[in-house]
Every structure is written in structure tokens, then in C-alpha cells.
Amino acid sequence: MSLQNPPEVVSREEWLAARKRLLVQEKELTRARDRVNAERRRLPMVRIDKPYTFEGPHGSVSLLDLFEGRPQLVVHHFMWINDLDAEGNEHPRDTGCPSCSTAADRIGELRQLHVRNTTLAAVSRAPYDKIAAFRERMGWTFPWYSSYGSDFNYDFHATVDDRVAPVRIYYRDEAELAEAGMPWSADMRGDWPGISAFLQVDGVVYHTYSTFGRGIEEFHIGYPYLDLTALGRQEAWEEPKGRATPLGLEVGGPALRLPDEYGGS
């Protein structure tokens, strides 16, 4: 492949000087991230009293059951693909969201989370039989539950539908969305990507955190690795220009494929 705007070629000494200048900014970013992470841990929490019910491989389970006996639970709100009929009714397809699938493909072994008292599980608003079949197709082993027919997705803003619950996207209501240049419309109904964290104390569940949009991008498509490279994510919005490639498939983009659809690439 050829690049329109490759990095400048310099001596090792010049590269080292530039690298040290960047290192100052990287250390500032690391310290800023540490401060933000500390503030996240200081957030208050909300007691969850609603009896949410999910479907899993062994039948109906509660939100507390998803913890698998550990104090903490991280839920990946795994978006599902639906078709709409003429009346606007949803009909789940047999596959989950390609963007969420790229994140799921990176999960792997959960042992290091478990020894830190944390369970990771995916939850999708789709019938469990479709989830189970897709999970088997992808070869994934992480816990995955169905919230189909429950309020869970709507209450945690992983599904937005003004006919079911007040609109809230990225913590903005309809007025705030309009002010931000993102006016609400009916075609925005459906699942939205997100991750939520919960804590259980003596069997009582609390909601501690949720994030959406770019707040979850580090879990997608190997971004932390790509961000260390000269080509970056290879997406058109990045600077410097001229390094985007056809492989730079932006999260949520229509060209993004499921993990088993890339062949030998």
C-alpha cells in the first residue's frame, strides 16, 4: 500500500527528541486519566429495587444472579440488529451489532477480572435462542443474557424509544440534544452502545456507572494498539490527513463486518 502523507524520515537523534516531547504530553494524559478514574470511583451509587429478569442458558435469572457471586458486575449493552415492518415493529435478526461484535471478539479469558472480584456479562434485547446461536457461531464463551421484554435496556438508556420511556442519549434529554445539534427523531429509536457497572452489597444491587458512545471505544477494534501506530485508526477524521485506508472502518459504520466475515485478512 502507498501513503499520501507518510511520517517524515529523520535521524535517530531527531526522532528521540520528538519522542521525548511527546512523552511529556503522554505523562500529562496518564495523570489526567488517573484523576478522572479516581473521580469515577468517588461517584455515588443508586440502589436498584426493580426486579429485572433475564434469560440465560439455564432459564430465568435476576440482576443479582448475573454477578455470579462476585461484588462487581460490568454489563456490556450488546446492541442487536432488528428489521422494521411497515408499522414500525421490530423483528430481531439472527446477528448482533458488528461494532459490538468487534469489542466482544477481544474479550477472551475473564480470569483476571474474576480474581479482582468482577464479573463481565453481555446483555442484549433479543430472544435468548438467537443470542445463543450467534454466540456459538462466533465461538465466544463470555456470559450473555437476554433482556428481551424487560425494562432493563430502557431504564439504563441502552435502548431509546420515546414511545416507551423519556428520551435520554449520552445523558441528554430531547431539549439538550437539540441544543447540541443532535435533534431527536424517530429514526434514532433502538439500541445504543454502552457499558454499565454495578456493585452488590449483602445482596442489594447498586448502579455505579454507565458510559456510551466514545466512552467505550477502547474496547473496539484494537483501538489502544492502533493509536500507537503511524497509521492510527486509519479513519478519515484523524490527523494528519492522508493516512486513512479502506480498512479504517469506523465503529458504527455500515461497512463494518462481523468478526467471521473477514476471511484470512
matplotlib code that plots the C-alpha trace (Angstrom):
import matplotlib.pyplot as plt

x = [0.0, 1.1, 0.6, -0.2, 1.2, 3.7, 5.7, 8.8, 12.1, 14.7, 17.8, 17.5, 18.6, 15.9, 13.3, 14.4, 14.0, 10.5, 9.6, 10.7, 8.5, 5.5, 6.3, 5.7, 2.1, 1.6, 2.5, 0.1, -2.6, -1.8, -2.0, -5.3, -6.7, -5.7, -7.6, -10.7, -10.6, -10.4, -13.4, -15.3, -14.6, -15.9, -19.3, -22.3, -24.5, -28.2, -30.0, -31.7, -35.1, -36.8, -36.9, -35.2, -35.5, -33.1, -33.0, -29.8, -28.6, -30.4, -33.6, -34.7, -32.3, -32.2, -29.8, -28.1, -27.6, -25.5, -22.9, -22.1, -21.4, -18.9, -19.2, -18.9, -20.7, -19.8, -22.5, -21.8, -25.0, -24.6, -26.7, -28.9, -29.9, -33.6, -35.7, -38.7, -42.1, -44.4, -45.9, -42.5, -42.5, -39.1, -38.2, -34.8, -32.4, -30.0, -27.0, -25.8, -24.3, -21.0, -19.4, -20.3, -19.1, -15.6, -15.5, -16.8, -14.1, -11.4, -12.8, -11.1, -10.3, -12.1, -9.8, -8.1, -11.4, -12.7, -9.7, -10.4, -14.0, -15.6, -17.9, -18.3, -21.5, -23.2, -26.9, -29.0, -32.5, -33.1, -34.6, -32.2, -32.2, -30.9, -28.2, -27.1, -26.9, -24.9, -22.6, -21.9, -21.3, -18.7, -17.0, -17.4, -17.6, -18.4, -21.8, -24.5, -28.1, -31.4, -33.3, -36.0, -39.3, -37.9, -37.3, -33.6, -32.3, -34.7, -34.0, -30.3, -30.6, -29.1, -32.3, -34.0, -37.6, -39.8, -42.9, -41.6, -39.5, -38.4, -35.5, -32.1, -29.0, -25.5, -27.2, -29.0, -32.8, -34.6, -34.1, -30.4, -30.0, -31.5, -29.2, -26.2, -27.2, -28.4, -32.2, -34.2, -36.1, -38.0, -35.2, -32.9, -35.1, -33.4, -30.3, -27.3, -23.8, -22.9, -21.3, -22.7, -21.1, -22.9, -22.0, -23.8, -23.5, -25.2, -27.4, -28.5, -27.6, -26.5, -25.8, -22.4, -21.6, -22.6, -20.9, -21.9, -20.6, -16.8, -16.7, -16.5, -14.3, -11.2, -13.0, -13.4, -11.3, -8.0, -8.0, -5.5, -3.0, -3.8, -3.4, 0.2, 0.9, 1.8, -1.4, -3.6, -7.1, -7.0, -10.3, -11.0, -11.5, -8.0, -5.0, -2.7, -4.8, -3.9, -3.4, -7.0, -7.4, -10.3, -9.6, -10.3, -13.9, -15.3, -17.3, -20.9, -20.1, -22.2, -19.1, -18.1, -18.3, -18.8, -15.6, -16.0, -16.7, -13.1, -11.7, -8.0, -7.3]
y = [0.0, 3.6, 6.6, 10.1, 11.7, 9.3, 10.4, 12.5, 10.5, 11.8, 10.7, 8.6, 11.6, 13.8, 11.1, 10.7, 14.5, 14.4, 11.3, 12.9, 16.0, 13.7, 11.8, 14.9, 15.1, 11.3, 11.6, 14.5, 12.4, 9.5, 11.7, 13.2, 9.7, 8.7, 11.8, 11.0, 7.4, 8.4, 10.7, 7.9, 5.7, 8.6, 8.7, 8.0, 5.0, 4.3, 1.4, -0.9, -2.1, -3.1, -6.9, -7.2, -10.6, -12.0, -15.2, -17.3, -20.8, -22.1, -20.1, -17.1, -15.2, -11.9, -9.0, -10.3, -13.7, -12.0, -11.2, -14.9, -14.3, -11.6, -8.0, -6.2, -6.6, -4.9, -5.2, -4.7, -3.5, -5.5, -4.0, -6.2, -5.9, -5.6, -5.2, -2.9, -3.7, -1.1, -0.4, 0.2, -3.0, -4.6, -8.1, -9.3, -10.7, -13.6, -11.5, -8.9, -5.5, -5.6, -2.9, -4.6, -7.8, -6.4, -5.5, -8.9, -10.6, -9.1, -10.2, -13.6, -15.1, -13.5, -14.9, -11.6, -9.9, -12.7, -12.6, -8.9, -9.6, -8.6, -10.4, -9.3, -10.2, -9.0, -8.2, -7.9, -7.0, -10.1, -13.6, -15.8, -18.5, -16.0, -14.8, -18.4, -19.3, -16.2, -16.7, -20.3, -19.1, -16.5, -19.0, -16.7, -18.0, -14.9, -14.9, -13.4, -12.8, -11.7, -8.7, -9.1, -7.9, -6.2, -2.6, -3.0, -1.6, 1.4, 2.2, 2.3, 4.1, 1.3, 1.3, 4.6, 4.8, 7.8, 5.6, 3.5, 5.9, 9.6, 10.1, 10.3, 9.8, 10.4, 11.8, 14.5, 14.8, 16.0, 19.7, 19.2, 17.0, 19.8, 22.4, 20.2, 19.9, 16.3, 16.8, 13.7, 11.9, 8.6, 7.0, 7.3, 4.7, 1.5, 0.2, 2.4, 1.2, 1.4, -0.2, -0.1, -1.1, -2.4, -3.2, -5.6, -5.3, -8.1, -9.0, -5.4, -4.2, -0.6, 1.1, 2.9, 4.0, 3.9, 5.3, 5.5, 6.4, 7.2, 6.3, 2.6, 3.0, 1.5, -1.8, -1.8, -2.9, -2.8, 1.0, 1.1, -0.7, 1.2, 4.5, 3.7, 3.3, 5.7, 5.0, 5.2, 4.0, 4.8, 6.7, 9.8, 12.2, 11.6, 14.0, 14.1, 13.7, 11.3, 8.2, 6.8, 3.4, 1.3, -0.8, 2.1, 1.1, 3.5, 2.0, 2.1, 2.4, 0.5, -1.3, -2.8, -6.6, -9.4, -11.0, -14.2, -12.3, -11.1, -14.3, -14.5, -10.8]
z = [0.0, -0.6, 1.7, 0.6, 3.7, 5.4, 8.5, 8.0, 7.8, 10.3, 12.1, 15.3, 17.3, 15.9, 16.4, 20.1, 20.7, 19.2, 21.1, 24.4, 23.6, 23.1, 26.3, 28.3, 26.9, 27.4, 31.0, 31.4, 29.8, 32.1, 35.2, 33.9, 33.4, 36.9, 38.3, 36.2, 37.3, 40.9, 40.4, 38.8, 41.9, 44.0, 42.2, 44.4, 43.6, 43.1, 44.7, 42.2, 43.6, 40.3, 39.9, 36.5, 34.9, 32.2, 30.2, 30.2, 29.4, 32.5, 32.3, 34.1, 36.3, 38.3, 38.0, 41.2, 39.6, 36.8, 39.4, 39.8, 43.5, 43.0, 44.3, 41.0, 37.6, 34.3, 31.7, 28.0, 26.5, 23.3, 20.5, 18.4, 14.7, 14.1, 10.9, 11.0, 9.4, 7.9, 11.3, 12.9, 14.8, 15.4, 14.3, 15.6, 13.1, 13.8, 14.4, 16.8, 16.0, 14.1, 16.2, 19.4, 17.9, 17.3, 21.0, 22.1, 19.9, 22.1, 25.5, 25.7, 29.1, 32.1, 34.9, 35.5, 36.1, 38.3, 40.7, 41.1, 42.2, 39.0, 36.6, 32.9, 31.1, 27.9, 27.8, 24.6, 23.8, 21.7, 22.3, 24.1, 21.4, 18.8, 21.3, 22.0, 18.3, 17.4, 20.4, 19.3, 15.7, 16.9, 19.3, 22.3, 25.9, 28.0, 29.8, 27.7, 28.7, 27.1, 28.4, 25.8, 27.0, 30.2, 31.1, 31.7, 28.4, 28.5, 32.2, 31.6, 28.2, 26.2, 24.2, 23.4, 22.3, 23.1, 23.0, 25.9, 28.1, 28.0, 25.6, 27.0, 24.9, 26.3, 29.4, 27.3, 27.1, 23.9, 24.6, 25.3, 22.2, 20.1, 21.7, 20.9, 17.3, 17.6, 17.4, 18.4, 15.6, 15.3, 13.2, 16.3, 18.1, 19.0, 20.8, 21.6, 22.6, 26.3, 29.3, 32.9, 36.2, 39.3, 42.8, 45.2, 48.9, 51.0, 48.1, 47.4, 43.9, 43.1, 39.9, 40.0, 36.4, 32.7, 29.6, 26.0, 22.6, 22.6, 26.3, 25.2, 22.2, 23.9, 23.8, 20.0, 17.1, 18.9, 19.2, 22.0, 19.8, 16.6, 18.4, 19.0, 15.2, 12.5, 10.6, 13.7, 13.3, 9.5, 9.7, 7.7, 10.6, 12.0, 11.8, 9.9, 6.8, 4.0, 6.1, 6.0, 4.4, 3.2, 6.3, 8.6, 9.3, 11.8, 14.7, 13.7, 10.0, 7.6, 6.1, 9.4, 9.2, 11.8, 13.0, 11.0, 7.7, 7.2, 5.7, 6.0, 6.5]

ax = plt.figure().add_subplot(projection="3d")
ax.plot(x, y, z, "-o")
ax.set_aspect("equal")
plt.show()
